[in-house]
């Protein structure tokens, strides 16, 4: 019987570095360099997501529809965290200063691609349509409001929103009692 999600056998055939149990990945998701990707247990990746490069997903992770993760320099999402629909996470970026050419079809000697790992720690939720730029950490327990631009590391157990994302208030750690 064909379902909306790949079977465990089909996931193994894709060639991920590792895949845990209870993993539900839409047949409409796309993967580039799956051999660099580690997927934990109790993970769901919805329709029309794109994952590329060095990506590590912990346990109890949800990646919502139309989300893109560009992991050239690494993206790691720890346990009990998620990305709402249409988020984009970049671990690399072209140089838009005007001093270099831009794009993947341009010879590297004419570009200046920079970046760094993006780490999303435990118990984080990123709202719809957020953009996360390279080389930063979203620390434990952070919630980010919809349509925010994350350009720097965010402090633990806080709520952020805006362009660029700004601190709004502290988040209640008592929510961990539900685990």
C-alpha positions in Angstrom: 0.0 0.0 0.0 1.4 3.4 -1.0 1.2 6.2 1.6 2.1 9.8 1.7 5.3 9.0 3.6 8.3 6.8 2.6 8.5 3.4 4.2 11.6 2.6 6.4 12.9 0.5 3.5 12.5 3.3 1.1 14.3 5.7 3.5 17.2 3.3 3.7 17.4 3.2 -0.1 17.7 7.0 -0.3 21.1 6.7 1.3 20.9 8.8 4.5 24.0 8.6 6.8 21.5 7.4 9.5 17.8 7.2 10.1 16.1 6.5 13.4 12.7 4.9 14.0 9.2 6.4 13.6 10.4 8.7 10.8 7.8 10.1 8.5 9.1 11.9 5.4 6.8 13.1 2.7 7.3 11.5 -0.8 7.3 15.2 -2.0 10.4 16.3 0.0 13.7 16.6 -1.8 17.2 15.7 -0.6 20.6 16.7 -2.0 23.6 14.8 -0.6 21.5 12.6 1.7 24.7 10.7 2.6 25.6 13.7 4.8 22.3 13.7 6.7 21.5 12.2 10.0 17.9 11.8 11.0 16.9 10.8 14.6 13.7 9.1 15.8 10.2 10.5 15.9 10.9 13.0 13.0 8.4 14.3 10.5 9.3 16.2 7.3 6.3 17.5 5.4 5.5 18.1 1.7 7.8 20.2 -0.5 10.7 20.6 1.9 14.2 20.8 0.5 17.2 19.6 2.5 20.7 20.0 1.1 24.1 19.2 2.6 25.3 18.5 6.1 22.2 18.3 8.3 21.7 16.6 11.6 18.1 16.3 13.0 17.7 15.0 16.6 14.6 13.3 18.0 11.0 14.6 18.1 11.6 17.1 15.2 9.0 18.5 12.9 10.0 20.3 9.7 6.8 21.8 8.2 5.8 22.2 4.6 7.8 24.3 2.1 10.8 24.6 4.4 14.4 24.7 3.0 17.6 23.8 4.8 20.8 24.7 3.0 23.5 22.9 5.0 26.8 23.6 3.2 28.5 24.5 6.4 26.2 22.4 8.7 22.8 22.7 10.2 21.9 20.9 13.4 18.4 20.8 15.1 18.3 19.3 18.5 15.5 17.3 20.2 11.9 18.6 20.6 12.4 21.5 18.1 10.7 22.5 14.9 10.4 24.8 12.0 7.0 26.0 10.9 6.0 26.3 7.2 8.1 28.2 4.7 11.2 28.7 6.9 14.6 28.9 5.2 17.8 28.1 7.0 21.1 29.1 5.4 24.5 27.9 6.6 26.2 29.7 3.7 25.7 33.0 1.8 27.0 34.7 -1.2 28.7 38.1 -0.8 26.2 40.8 -1.8 28.6 43.7 -1.3 28.9 44.3 -5.0 32.6 43.2 -5.1 31.9 39.6 -6.2 29.7 37.6 -8.6 26.9 35.6 -7.1 25.4 32.2 -7.8 26.2 28.5 -7.9 26.9 28.6 -11.7 29.7 31.1 -11.3 33.4 29.9 -11.0 34.3 29.9 -7.3 37.3 32.2 -8.0 34.8 35.0 -8.7 32.6 34.5 -5.7 33.0 34.9 -2.0 30.7 32.4 -0.3 31.0 32.5 3.5 29.0 31.0 6.4 29.1 28.7 9.4 27.0 26.1 11.2 23.5 26.9 12.3 22.6 25.2 15.6 19.0 25.1 16.8 19.1 23.7 20.4 16.5 21.7 22.3 12.9 22.9 22.8 12.9 25.6 20.1 10.1 26.6 17.7 10.6 28.8 14.7 7.5 30.5 13.3 6.3 30.5 9.7 8.2 32.3 7.0 11.3 32.9 9.2 14.8 33.3 7.6 17.8 32.1 9.6 21.2 33.3 8.4 24.5 31.4 8.8 26.9 31.0 11.7 24.6 31.4 14.7 22.9 29.5 17.5 19.3 29.6 18.5 19.8 28.6 22.2 17.6 26.2 24.2 14.0 27.0 24.6 13.7 29.9 22.2 10.5 30.7 20.4 10.7 32.9 17.3 7.6 34.7 15.9 6.4 34.4 12.3 8.2 36.3 9.6 11.3 37.0 11.6 14.9 37.4 10.4 17.5 35.8 12.6 20.9 37.3 12.0 22.6 36.6 15.4 22.7 34.1 18.2 19.5 34.2 20.4 19.6 33.8 24.2 18.0 30.7 25.8 14.4 30.6 27.0 13.4 33.8 25.3 10.8 34.9 22.7 12.0 36.9 19.7 10.2 38.4 16.7 10.8 41.0 14.0 13.2 42.0 11.2 15.8 41.6 12.6 14.6 39.4 15.4 14.5 41.3 18.7 14.0 40.0 22.3 10.3 40.3 23.4 10.2 38.4 26.8 11.5 35.4 28.7 9.9 32.0 28.0 8.6 29.8 30.8 10.8 26.7 31.4 7.9 25.1 33.2 6.7 23.7 29.9 9.3 21.0 30.3 7.0 19.4 32.9 5.0 17.9 30.0 7.9 15.7 28.9 
